[in-house]
Amino acid sequence: MTDQHAGDVVSFDPDQFLPDSLWRPRNWRASPKPPRPGDRRWIWLILGLLILYNPALNLLLPEAAHIVANLGFAFLVVVLAGKAGATLDNLGLRGDMVGRGLTIGAVVLAVIGAGVFLLTALPATREFLADDRFLGVGAGEMVFEAAFRIPFGTVAFEELLFRGVVLGLLLRRWPIWAAATIAALLFGFWHVIPAFDAIDTNPAGDLIEGPIALAGSVLGTVAFTGLVGYGFTWLRFGGNSLLTPIMAHIATNSFGYIAGWLVVSQGWA
């Protein structure tokens, strides 16, 4: 149910199309009517699989297997979401929203690209892009990472999981603000293990001394990534399509990777 004059959403049917105005923060108080009681066991199953898969991905699987493994896992959770009754709209995969999603996503991609360029151009911030993981990386490997592995093996995978399946299933049971918060927190904690790796490879890690500083840095990464997750959720609602946060995520990760590689390979730091 919506107020057509104010654009406010009071409630929505999660089996029907999500309103286009969910990007408005005041609408995040809206709740599904009625909530789908049968979804709970599927949500817990998918969350359990996420908890198990994260350390397996980061600690056990060889990096060469990440793309195939991630795409396979994404396929599995999408199938489970379908078993739970999730629709294409729940997952952000509406065909009629492709144009809107791409248009808004292109604007966001350009803005993020300009921001990364600025960070690379300024000496004060450029040095923090000089990550050790870029040492010895050739131009061919850089292109593969930025154009293939990151967009498909990381971005599409994570967006399908968190802004697609997890958020979509949560929207079938809880108010928008609760669904967005839980999805954002999970996205933040998804990055705990990579946060430890970043401390070892990034120049900012040299500033961290002692267990308290280490814990603070990891928690800071979780909090920051959670806020980014909120932003991606807002973009998901803004475009009413998963394509919008996918493009923003690609811009953040791929452009950041290219910028870091240029700083290291060209000796700009």
C-alpha positions as CSV (number, residue, x, y, z in Angstrom):
1,M,0.0,0.0,0.0
2,T,1.4,3.4,-1.0
3,D,0.4,7.1,-0.7
4,Q,0.5,8.0,-4.4
5,H,0.8,11.8,-3.5
6,A,3.7,11.6,-1.1
7,G,5.4,8.4,-2.4
8,D,5.3,6.9,1.0
9,V,5.2,3.1,1.3
10,V,3.3,1.8,4.4
11,S,3.5,-1.9,3.4
12,F,4.2,-4.1,0.4
13,D,3.5,-7.5,-0.9
14,P,6.8,-9.3,-1.2
15,D,5.4,-11.6,-3.9
16,Q,4.7,-8.6,-6.1
17,F,6.9,-5.9,-7.5
18,L,8.7,-3.8,-5.0
19,P,7.8,-0.1,-5.1
20,D,10.2,2.1,-7.0
21,S,10.3,4.6,-4.1
22,L,12.1,2.3,-1.6
23,W,15.2,4.4,-2.0
24,R,13.6,7.0,0.1
25,P,14.8,6.5,3.7
26,R,11.4,7.3,5.2
27,N,10.0,4.3,3.4
28,W,12.4,1.9,5.1
29,R,9.8,1.6,7.9
30,A,7.5,-0.3,5.6
31,S,6.9,-4.0,6.3
32,P,5.8,-7.0,4.2
33,K,2.1,-7.8,4.5
34,P,1.8,-10.5,5.4
35,P,5.3,-11.8,6.3
36,R,6.1,-15.2,4.7
37,P,6.4,-17.6,7.7
38,G,7.8,-20.5,5.7
39,D,10.9,-18.5,4.7
40,R,12.6,-18.7,8.0
41,R,14.1,-22.2,7.7
42,W,15.5,-21.3,4.3
43,I,17.1,-18.1,5.6
44,W,18.8,-20.0,8.4
45,L,20.0,-22.6,6.0
46,I,21.5,-20.0,3.6
47,L,23.1,-18.1,6.5
48,G,24.6,-21.3,7.8
49,L,26.1,-22.0,4.4
50,L,27.5,-18.5,4.2
51,I,29.2,-19.0,7.6
52,L,30.8,-22.2,6.5
53,Y,31.8,-21.0,3.0
54,N,33.5,-17.8,4.1
55,P,36.5,-19.5,5.9
56,A,36.6,-22.2,3.2
57,L,36.9,-19.6,0.5
58,N,39.5,-17.4,2.3
59,L,41.6,-20.1,4.0
60,L,41.2,-23.4,2.2
61,L,40.4,-23.0,-1.5
62,P,43.3,-22.1,-3.8
63,E,42.9,-18.8,-5.5
64,A,42.7,-20.3,-8.9
65,A,39.5,-22.1,-7.8
66,H,37.8,-19.0,-6.5
67,I,35.8,-17.9,-9.6
68,V,34.4,-21.3,-10.3
69,A,33.7,-22.0,-6.6
70,N,32.0,-18.6,-6.1
71,L,29.8,-18.9,-9.1
72,G,28.8,-22.4,-8.1
73,F,28.0,-21.3,-4.6
74,A,26.0,-18.4,-5.9
75,F,24.0,-20.8,-8.1
76,L,23.3,-23.0,-5.1
77,V,21.9,-20.1,-2.9
78,V,19.8,-18.8,-5.8
79,V,18.2,-22.3,-6.2
80,L,17.6,-22.4,-2.4
81,A,16.1,-18.9,-2.5
82,G,13.8,-20.1,-5.3
83,K,12.8,-23.0,-3.0
84,A,11.9,-20.4,-0.4
85,G,9.6,-18.7,-2.8
86,A,11.8,-15.7,-3.7
87,T,10.8,-14.0,-6.9
88,L,13.0,-12.3,-9.5
89,D,11.9,-9.0,-8.0
90,N,13.0,-10.1,-4.5
91,L,16.5,-10.9,-6.0
92,G,16.7,-7.6,-8.0
93,L,16.5,-9.4,-11.3
94,R,13.5,-7.9,-13.0
95,G,13.9,-7.7,-16.7
96,D,11.9,-4.5,-17.1
97,M,14.3,-2.7,-14.7
98,V,17.5,-3.4,-16.6
99,G,17.5,0.0,-18.3
100,R,16.9,1.9,-15.1
101,G,19.5,-0.1,-13.3
102,L,22.1,0.4,-15.9
103,T,21.4,4.2,-16.2
104,I,21.7,4.9,-12.5
105,G,24.6,2.5,-12.2
106,A,26.5,4.3,-15.0
107,V,26.2,7.6,-13.1
108,V,27.4,6.0,-9.9
109,L,30.3,4.3,-11.8
110,A,31.4,7.7,-13.2
111,V,31.3,9.4,-9.8
112,I,33.2,6.6,-8.1
113,G,35.7,6.6,-11.0
114,A,36.3,10.3,-10.5
115,G,36.9,9.7,-6.8
116,V,39.4,7.0,-7.4
117,F,41.2,9.2,-9.9
118,L,41.4,12.0,-7.2
119,L,42.8,9.6,-4.6
120,T,45.4,8.5,-7.1
121,A,46.4,12.0,-8.1
122,L,46.8,13.3,-4.6
123,P,50.2,12.4,-3.0
124,A,48.7,12.4,0.5
125,T,46.3,9.5,-0.4
126,R,48.2,7.8,-3.2
127,E,50.7,6.0,-0.9
128,F,47.8,4.1,0.7
129,L,47.0,2.5,-2.7
130,A,50.5,1.0,-2.8
131,D,49.5,-2.5,-1.7
132,D,52.2,-5.2,-1.6
133,R,49.9,-7.6,-3.5
134,F,50.6,-5.6,-6.7
135,L,54.3,-6.3,-6.6
136,G,55.4,-8.4,-9.6
137,V,51.9,-8.2,-11.2
138,G,52.1,-7.7,-15.0
139,A,49.8,-5.8,-17.2
140,G,48.1,-8.9,-18.4
141,E,47.3,-10.2,-14.9
142,M,46.0,-6.7,-14.0
143,V,43.6,-6.7,-16.9
144,F,42.4,-10.2,-16.0
145,E,41.8,-9.2,-12.4
146,A,40.1,-5.9,-13.1
147,A,38.0,-7.0,-16.1
148,F,37.1,-10.6,-15.2
149,R,38.0,-12.0,-11.8
150,I,36.7,-8.9,-9.8
151,P,33.5,-8.3,-11.8
152,F,32.5,-12.0,-12.0
153,G,34.3,-13.8,-9.2
154,T,33.8,-11.2,-6.5
155,V,31.3,-8.5,-7.3
156,A,28.5,-10.4,-9.1
157,F,28.9,-13.2,-6.5
158,E,28.7,-10.9,-3.5
159,E,25.9,-8.7,-4.8
160,L,23.9,-11.8,-5.8
161,L,24.4,-13.1,-2.2
162,F,23.9,-10.0,-0.1
163,R,21.8,-7.5,-2.1
164,G,20.0,-10.4,-4.0
165,V,19.4,-13.6,-2.0
166,V,19.9,-12.4,1.6
167,L,18.2,-9.1,1.3
168,G,15.5,-10.5,-0.9
169,L,14.6,-13.2,1.6
170,L,14.8,-10.9,4.6
171,L,12.4,-8.5,2.8
172,R,9.8,-11.2,2.8
173,R,9.7,-11.3,6.6
174,W,11.0,-8.1,8.2
175,P,10.7,-4.3,7.7
176,I,13.0,-2.8,5.2
177,W,15.3,-1.2,7.8
178,A,15.7,-4.5,9.6
179,A,16.4,-6.4,6.4
180,A,18.9,-3.8,5.2
181,T,20.7,-3.7,8.6
182,I,21.1,-7.5,8.8
183,A,22.3,-7.7,5.2
184,A,24.8,-4.9,5.8
185,L,26.1,-6.5,9.0
186,L,26.6,-9.8,7.3
187,F,28.4,-8.1,4.4
188,G,30.7,-6.4,7.0
189,F,31.5,-9.6,8.8
190,W,32.1,-11.4,5.4
191,H,35.2,-9.2,5.2
192,V,36.8,-10.1,8.6
193,I,39.4,-12.6,7.1
194,P,40.3,-10.3,4.2
195,A,40.8,-7.5,6.7
196,F,43.6,-9.4,8.4
197,D,45.2,-10.0,5.0
198,A,45.0,-6.3,4.2
199,I,46.8,-5.4,7.4
200,D,49.8,-7.5,6.2
201,T,49.9,-6.1,2.7
202,N,48.8,-2.4,2.9
203,P,51.1,0.4,4.1
204,A,48.4,1.4,6.5
205,G,49.1,-1.8,8.4
206,D,52.4,-0.4,9.5
207,L,50.5,2.0,11.7
208,I,48.9,-0.9,13.7
209,E,50.7,-2.1,16.7
210,G,49.4,-4.5,19.4
211,P,46.3,-6.7,19.7
212,I,44.0,-3.8,20.7
213,A,45.0,-1.8,17.6
214,L,44.6,-4.9,15.5
215,A,41.1,-5.7,16.8
216,G,40.1,-2.1,16.3
217,S,41.3,-2.1,12.7
218,V,39.4,-5.3,11.9
219,L,36.2,-4.0,13.6
220,G,36.7,-0.7,11.8
221,T,36.9,-2.6,8.5
222,V,33.7,-4.5,9.4
223,A,31.9,-1.2,10.3
224,F,33.1,0.5,7.1
225,T,32.2,-2.4,4.9
226,G,28.8,-2.6,6.6
227,L,28.2,1.1,5.8
228,V,29.2,0.4,2.2
229,G,26.6,-2.5,2.3
230,Y,24.0,0.0,3.3
231,G,25.0,2.2,0.4
232,F,24.8,-0.7,-2.0
233,T,21.3,-1.6,-0.7
234,W,20.2,2.0,-1.2
235,L,21.5,1.8,-4.8
236,R,19.7,-1.5,-5.2
237,F,16.4,0.2,-4.3
238,G,17.2,3.3,-6.3
239,G,17.7,1.3,-9.5
240,N,15.2,-1.4,-8.4
241,S,17.7,-3.7,-9.9
242,L,20.8,-5.6,-8.8
243,L,22.7,-4.1,-11.8
244,T,23.0,-0.7,-10.0
245,P,25.0,-2.0,-6.9
246,I,26.9,-4.3,-9.2
247,M,28.2,-1.4,-11.3
248,A,29.0,0.6,-8.1
249,H,30.8,-2.4,-6.6
250,I,32.8,-3.0,-9.9
251,A,33.8,0.7,-10.0
252,T,35.0,0.5,-6.3
253,N,37.0,-2.7,-6.6
254,S,38.2,-2.7,-10.2
255,F,39.0,0.9,-10.4
256,G,40.7,0.7,-7.0
257,Y,42.7,-2.3,-8.3
258,I,43.8,-0.5,-11.4
259,A,44.8,2.5,-9.4
260,G,46.8,0.5,-6.9
261,W,48.6,-1.4,-9.7
262,L,49.5,1.9,-11.5
263,V,50.9,3.4,-8.2
264,V,53.1,0.3,-7.6
265,S,54.1,-0.5,-11.2
266,Q,54.9,3.1,-12.1
267,G,56.7,3.8,-8.8
268,W,54.4,6.7,-8.0
269,A,54.3,6.0,-4.2
